[in-house]
């Protein structure tokens, strides 16, 4: 929903939507396209983990798209008609990792998204309403702010169209007063996680949590999948992609319907 909602704000010559298979096509390293050979910039936005099914999209896609662009531009939903099914502009990637980091370890040093967002509520349960957008240096280079709010300028003239931005990226983009009292509570959230699930045997806190949550989901799936009606027909219909065989592809989500 958050990704789709962004479309209402983004002003761009065209917008496209990729299905899961179309997005996964970008893992094909045999493609010889070269990102940056186009004349503009493009932004690819996807969720690291599906809220509905718990499917984890391979984050290796980020590197592929950075290097070769998007192989298949999928379905166009706005803008002028595209003749070329490939997009070889300079690509930037926004990773919606809110659901993913709730119970998984995100190695941004390895996968290098240009932007990624997190929800601390999904990690700790409290405080609510606090998240973060983390921007890489590469991502900073292409952001152009179109307005300014309190605390982001050194000086602004009311009778002249002039203002001077504050020095520093975050100082320019964090408008108004931050919820600093709420932010302080996050420290206790991180400390509690590490106290309850300390690093062990080469695994950090989130890696251990990820393994435990996946095992719980797999246990529930295994128990529910054997349930049947008296006529032998399955009682449960599941919606997932790999039957909980691989924690790198499936999060701790069980989505199902009970069949009559």
Secondary structure, 3 states (H helix, E strand, C coil): CHHHHHCCCCCCCEEEECCHHHHHHHHCCCCCCCCCCCCCEEEEEEECECCCCCEECCCHHHHHHHHHCECCCCEEEEECCCCCCCECCEEEEEEECCCHHHCCCCCHHHHCCCEEEEEHHHHHCCCCCCEEEEECHHHHCCCCCCCCCCCCEEEEECCCCEEEECCCHHHHHCCCCCCHHHHHHHHHHHHHHHHHCCCECCECHHHHHHHHHHHHHHHHHHHHHCCECCCCCECEEECCCCCCCCCCCECCCCCEEECC
